Amino acid sequence: MLTYRKDLLAAKGLTMPEHPTWQQVADIAAKLDDKKAGMAGICLRGLKGWGEMFAPLTTVVNTYGGTWFDQSWNAQVNSPEFTQAVSFYTDLVKKYGEPDPQTSGFVECQNAGRPGQGGDVVRRDVRRGQTGGPVTEQGCRQARLRRSPRSDKTKYSGWLWSWDWAMPSTTKKSDSAWQFISWASSKEVREPGRHQARLVARSGR
């Protein structure tokens, strides 16, 4: 998903499209960027690691029509589509991104979305109900979500995998498994902090 700060866009008279293209995101980032004021137009992960930089970068590769391997497992990193996606990503973070992007990963870009901080348009995946930065009243009021940006070549930006609960068909305790899955994916568990005290009490710690 794309997380952005509604207040910062509104101050510039900007509106984020419901399903933006990467070029629209780049245009907005250019207008928000103010290096002298310490405000970055966008926060993109540059931290080394598959779960850091390469995860969101691959969504850009996907929407530009690229892929890491073809169906015969031949590397495709030198293809025009892959090269174009990587060039776009790196150019965008160089021009309008946060200082030292090579040190920015999931957590750093998440925190950059807080009020009073840079990184006004944050490209990242969203987990456990988090909407950008520490959960504060002001931050939640201003944070907004949009679909992951796409290019002009595709309608959507595919992710890398899905996080699912699975139950083998051979299990003899399907009722217990379903009870656990229902609890583990419930609103109670997704709400930060509220369920932790209960877990500690149950575990006796």
SEVEX-956141 format. One line per field, with one value per residue (C-alpha): residue number from 1; residue in one letter; chain; x, y, z. Coordinates in nm, 3 decimals, padded with zeros to 5 digits. Layout:
BEGIN
i: c(NUM,...)
aa: c(A,...)
ch: c(A,...)
east: c(X,...)
north: c(Y,...)
up: c(Z,...)
***
This chain:
BEGIN
i: c(1,2,3,4,5,6,7,8,9,10,11,12,13,14,15,16,17,18,19,20,21,22,23,24,25,26,27,28,29,30,31,32,33,34,35,36,37,38,39,40,41,42,43,44,45,46,47,48,49,50,51,52,53,54,55,56,57,58,59,60,61,62,63,64,65,66,67,68,69,70,71,72,73,74,75,76,77,78,79,80,81,82,83,84,85,86,87,88,89,90,91,92,93,94,95,96,97,98,99,100,101,102,103,104,105,106,107,108,109,110,111,112,113,114,115,116,117,118,119,120,121,122,123,124,125,126,127,128,129,130,131,132,133,134,135,136,137,138,139,140,141,142,143,144,145,146,147,148,149,150,151,152,153,154,155,156,157,158,159,160,161,162,163,164,165,166,167,168,169,170,171,172,173,174,175,176,177,178,179,180,181,182,183,184,185,186,187,188,189,190,191,192,193,194,195,196,197,198,199,200,201,202,203,204,205)
aa: c(M,L,T,Y,R,K,D,L,L,A,A,K,G,L,T,M,P,E,H,P,T,W,Q,Q,V,A,D,I,A,A,K,L,D,D,K,K,A,G,M,A,G,I,C,L,R,G,L,K,G,W,G,E,M,F,A,P,L,T,T,V,V,N,T,Y,G,G,T,W,F,D,Q,S,W,N,A,Q,V,N,S,P,E,F,T,Q,A,V,S,F,Y,T,D,L,V,K,K,Y,G,E,P,D,P,Q,T,S,G,F,V,E,C,Q,N,A,G,R,P,G,Q,G,G,D,V,V,R,R,D,V,R,R,G,Q,T,G,G,P,V,T,E,Q,G,C,R,Q,A,R,L,R,R,S,P,R,S,D,K,T,K,Y,S,G,W,L,W,S,W,D,W,A,M,P,S,T,T,K,K,S,D,S,A,W,Q,F,I,S,W,A,S,S,K,E,V,R,E,P,G,R,H,Q,A,R,L,V,A,R,S,G,R)
ch: c(A,A,A,A,A,A,A,A,A,A,A,A,A,A,A,A,A,A,A,A,A,A,A,A,A,A,A,A,A,A,A,A,A,A,A,A,A,A,A,A,A,A,A,A,A,A,A,A,A,A,A,A,A,A,A,A,A,A,A,A,A,A,A,A,A,A,A,A,A,A,A,A,A,A,A,A,A,A,A,A,A,A,A,A,A,A,A,A,A,A,A,A,A,A,A,A,A,A,A,A,A,A,A,A,A,A,A,A,A,A,A,A,A,A,A,A,A,A,A,A,A,A,A,A,A,A,A,A,A,A,A,A,A,A,A,A,A,A,A,A,A,A,A,A,A,A,A,A,A,A,A,A,A,A,A,A,A,A,A,A,A,A,A,A,A,A,A,A,A,A,A,A,A,A,A,A,A,A,A,A,A,A,A,A,A,A,A,A,A,A,A,A,A,A,A,A,A,A,A,A,A,A,A,A,A)
east: c(00.000,00.089,00.076,00.068,00.007,-00.321,-00.233,00.092,-00.073,-00.362,-00.120,00.014,-00.330,-00.256,-00.480,-00.363,-00.550,-00.740,-00.509,-00.204,00.059,00.423,00.462,00.180,00.348,00.678,00.510,00.356,00.687,00.859,00.611,00.636,01.013,01.185,01.540,01.614,01.329,01.439,01.132,01.166,00.901,00.903,01.053,01.162,01.350,01.716,01.837,02.008,01.809,01.533,01.274,01.386,01.471,01.404,01.050,00.904,01.144,01.004,00.651,00.785,00.951,00.621,00.419,00.676,00.631,00.957,01.042,01.344,01.330,01.139,00.955,01.275,01.460,01.670,01.762,01.583,01.754,01.906,01.575,01.455,01.152,01.363,01.623,01.358,01.193,01.520,01.624,01.290,01.310,01.668,01.618,01.308,01.478,01.788,01.585,01.314,01.391,01.510,01.875,02.093,01.827,02.063,01.989,01.610,01.411,01.058,01.079,01.262,01.013,00.727,00.859,00.923,00.548,00.497,00.379,00.677,00.905,01.017,00.919,00.578,00.480,00.575,00.587,00.569,00.358,00.115,00.093,-00.104,-00.320,-00.026,-00.081,00.252,00.461,00.385,00.014,-00.080,-00.407,-00.254,-00.072,-00.383,-00.588,-00.351,-00.240,-00.422,-00.387,-00.404,-00.347,00.011,00.125,00.128,00.284,00.105,00.172,-00.036,-00.359,-00.220,00.107,00.155,00.312,00.566,00.368,00.073,00.073,-00.184,-00.285,-00.287,-00.431,-00.324,-00.610,-00.467,-00.500,-00.709,-00.756,-00.913,-01.148,-00.857,-00.655,-00.943,-00.999,-00.633,-00.636,-00.953,-00.800,-00.456,-00.608,-00.872,-00.907,-00.806,-00.463,-00.419,-00.476,-00.131,-00.080,-00.428,-00.379,-00.021,-00.115,-00.361,-00.097,00.146,-00.120,-00.207,00.156,00.221,00.515)
north: c(00.000,00.364,00.563,00.940,01.245,01.414,01.737,01.787,01.732,01.961,02.239,02.230,02.198,01.841,01.535,01.176,00.973,00.667,00.439,00.647,00.572,00.589,00.901,01.071,00.977,01.116,01.442,01.483,01.399,01.668,01.930,01.823,01.797,02.078,01.984,02.322,02.268,01.910,01.768,01.477,01.429,01.051,00.775,00.467,00.175,00.159,-00.067,-00.382,-00.701,-00.891,-00.792,-00.430,-00.263,-00.554,-00.615,-00.278,-00.254,-00.579,-00.435,-00.159,-00.419,-00.609,-00.309,-00.214,-00.560,-00.702,-01.015,-01.168,-01.495,-01.632,-01.963,-02.148,-01.981,-01.759,-01.435,-01.131,-00.853,-00.705,-00.684,-00.337,-00.359,-00.451,-00.184,00.084,-00.002,00.006,00.332,00.491,00.376,00.492,00.823,00.896,00.834,01.031,01.335,01.350,01.080,01.087,01.156,00.843,00.615,00.319,00.324,00.333,00.013,-00.078,00.079,00.395,00.472,00.395,00.646,00.905,00.939,01.094,01.453,01.686,01.442,01.409,01.131,01.264,00.997,00.655,00.351,00.033,-00.265,-00.227,-00.490,-00.534,-00.230,00.011,00.326,00.505,00.593,00.533,00.513,00.862,01.050,01.313,01.058,00.844,01.151,01.253,00.914,00.790,00.476,00.417,00.117,00.037,00.258,00.115,00.211,00.293,-00.064,-00.243,-00.194,-00.322,-00.374,-00.735,-00.829,-01.109,-01.357,-01.377,-01.428,-01.693,-01.939,-02.297,-02.616,-02.953,-03.171,-03.461,-03.286,-03.457,-03.135,-02.904,-02.749,-02.651,-02.524,-02.311,-02.174,-02.066,-01.915,-01.722,-01.583,-01.507,-01.310,-01.135,-00.762,-00.827,-00.946,-00.681,-00.392,-00.290,-00.322,-00.424,-00.798,-00.812,-00.786,-01.071,-01.289,-01.219,-01.301,-01.626,-01.731,-01.650,-01.420)
up: c(00.000,-00.022,00.300,00.281,00.500,00.409,00.588,00.398,00.063,00.154,00.250,-00.106,-00.265,-00.372,-00.383,-00.395,-00.661,-00.544,-00.745,-00.833,-01.091,-00.988,-01.201,-01.011,-00.684,-00.812,-00.917,-00.572,-00.404,-00.611,-00.489,-00.125,-00.116,00.074,00.160,00.320,00.566,00.628,00.455,00.214,-00.049,-00.020,00.192,00.002,00.150,00.061,00.342,00.216,00.246,00.074,00.335,00.323,-00.010,-00.244,-00.125,-00.232,-00.528,-00.665,-00.664,-00.890,-01.113,-01.131,-01.238,-01.504,-01.654,-01.525,-01.333,-01.159,-01.357,-01.651,-01.637,-01.719,-01.431,-01.653,-01.478,-01.619,-01.422,-01.738,-01.922,-02.030,-01.797,-01.493,-01.570,-01.618,-01.284,-01.090,-01.254,-01.169,-00.805,-00.750,-00.930,-00.723,-00.389,-00.499,-00.602,-00.338,-00.083,00.275,00.364,00.362,00.210,00.239,00.614,00.571,00.600,00.704,01.050,00.940,00.662,00.899,01.153,00.882,00.837,01.178,01.205,01.220,01.040,00.680,00.445,00.361,00.111,00.240,00.013,00.214,00.299,00.586,00.859,01.178,01.118,01.122,00.918,00.937,01.240,01.606,01.680,01.796,01.766,01.537,01.326,01.278,01.186,00.908,00.772,00.464,00.252,-00.120,-00.342,-00.423,-00.713,-01.065,-01.394,-01.717,-01.830,-01.569,-01.374,-01.045,-00.861,-00.758,-00.426,-00.376,-00.171,00.062,00.437,00.510,00.773,00.648,00.790,00.644,00.525,00.729,01.064,01.329,01.526,01.271,01.530,01.756,01.461,01.337,01.688,01.706,01.355,01.433,01.751,01.602,01.314,01.526,01.592,01.952,01.844,01.573,01.814,01.949,02.320,02.429,02.397,02.527,02.894,02.848,02.687,02.968,03.226,03.049,03.025,03.392,03.308)
***
